[in-house]
């Protein structure tokens, strides 16, 4: 069995935002030359998730609205109260408690079967990096395992 890991750099432009990374993940699988196996797609962040869903514009707006309703940015989060918070602080810290709470419902990774050297996604399925924080560069690991 072979294991290949590739780091994808993805830039978001707003939050929430569903960035379709299906083609990038598919290219990583193609480069791996694995014919049969699994691709794990993993976000290296606690405020950016990986999800599989449909890339339909109205649905994307609905999902972004759902996340904003679930944990609104303007609610109170102790994580954002820099007068009392003392852990994991850094110079350019931003108030992002809402993004961490939204992330709880989404998660960091998806596993996708590889069949005949390609992602075995359903007809409408796409792989998304879901930005929940401020726009920034994100790292997504694609680990391909198989024969």
C-alpha positions in Angstrom: 0.0 0.0 0.0 1.1 3.5 -0.8 0.5 6.7 1.2 1.0 10.1 -0.4 0.3 13.5 1.3 -0.1 16.8 -0.5 -0.7 20.2 1.1 -3.1 22.4 -0.8 -3.1 26.2 -0.2 -6.5 27.7 -0.5 -7.4 31.4 -0.2 -10.8 32.5 1.1 -12.3 35.9 0.4 -15.1 36.1 3.0 -16.9 34.3 5.8 -18.8 32.2 5.8 -17.7 31.0 2.4 -17.9 27.6 0.6 -14.7 27.3 -1.5 -15.1 24.4 -4.0 -11.8 22.5 -3.9 -12.9 19.4 -5.7 -10.7 19.9 -8.7 -7.6 20.4 -6.5 -8.4 17.3 -4.5 -8.9 15.3 -7.7 -5.6 16.5 -9.1 -3.8 15.4 -5.9 -5.4 12.0 -6.3 -4.4 11.8 -10.0 -0.8 12.7 -9.1 -0.7 10.0 -6.5 -1.3 7.3 -9.2 -3.5 5.4 -6.6 -6.1 3.3 -8.5 -8.0 2.0 -5.5 -8.0 3.5 -2.0 -9.1 6.4 0.1 -8.5 10.1 0.0 -8.6 11.9 3.4 -9.2 15.7 3.0 -8.2 17.5 6.2 -8.3 21.2 7.3 -5.4 22.2 9.5 -7.6 24.9 11.1 -10.2 25.2 13.9 -12.2 27.8 12.0 -12.2 26.3 8.5 -14.0 23.0 7.8 -14.1 20.4 5.1 -17.5 19.3 3.9 -19.1 17.5 0.9 -22.3 19.0 -0.5 -23.8 20.3 -3.6 -22.4 23.4 -5.4 -25.7 25.1 -6.2 -25.7 28.9 -5.7 -29.0 29.2 -3.8 -28.1 26.3 -1.6 -24.7 27.8 -0.9 -26.4 31.0 0.2 -28.8 28.9 2.4 -26.0 27.1 4.0 -24.0 30.3 4.7 -27.2 31.9 6.2 -27.7 28.7 8.3 -24.2 29.0 9.8 -24.6 32.7 10.5 -27.9 32.0 12.3 -26.5 29.0 14.2 -23.7 31.1 15.8 -24.1 34.8 14.9 -20.9 36.9 14.8 -22.4 39.6 16.9 -23.4 37.3 19.9 -21.3 37.4 23.0 -18.4 34.8 23.2 -16.0 34.7 26.1 -13.3 33.7 23.6 -13.7 37.2 22.1 -13.5 39.1 25.4 -9.8 40.0 25.4 -10.1 41.7 28.8 -10.6 38.3 30.5 -9.1 35.8 28.0 -5.5 34.8 28.8 -4.9 31.6 26.8 -3.7 31.2 23.2 -3.5 35.0 22.6 -1.3 36.4 19.9 -0.5 39.9 18.6 -3.0 39.9 15.7 -5.8 38.0 17.6 -9.3 38.5 16.1 -12.7 37.9 17.8 -13.8 34.6 16.2 -15.7 32.7 18.8 -18.6 32.4 16.3 -16.3 30.7 13.8 -15.2 28.1 16.4 -18.8 27.4 17.4 -19.9 27.0 13.8 -17.0 24.6 13.2 -18.4 22.3 15.9 -21.2 21.3 13.5 -19.0 20.8 10.5 -15.6 19.1 11.4 -12.2 19.0 9.9 -12.2 16.2 7.4 -13.9 14.0 4.8 -12.9 10.5 3.5 -13.6 9.8 -0.1 -13.2 6.4 -1.8 -10.9 6.3 -4.9 -12.2 4.0 -7.6 -10.3 3.6 -10.9 -8.0 6.4 -10.0 -10.7 9.0 -9.4 -12.8 10.3 -6.5 -16.0 8.3 -6.2 -18.2 11.2 -5.6 -21.9 11.2 -6.3 -23.4 13.1 -9.2 -23.8 16.4 -7.4 -21.2 16.0 -4.6 -18.4 18.5 -4.4 -15.6 19.0 -1.8 -15.6 22.3 0.0 -13.3 24.2 2.3 -15.8 26.2 4.5 -14.3 29.4 5.7 -15.8 30.5 9.0 -13.4 33.2 10.1 -11.8 36.2 8.3 -10.5 35.7 4.7 -7.0 34.1 4.8 -4.8 31.5 3.3 -5.7 28.0 4.5 -3.8 24.7 4.4 -5.7 21.6 3.4 -4.0 18.2 3.6 -4.9 15.5 1.1 -3.7 12.1 2.1 -4.1 9.4 -0.5 -3.8 5.7 0.6 -4.2 2.7 -1.6 -2.8 0.6 -4.4 
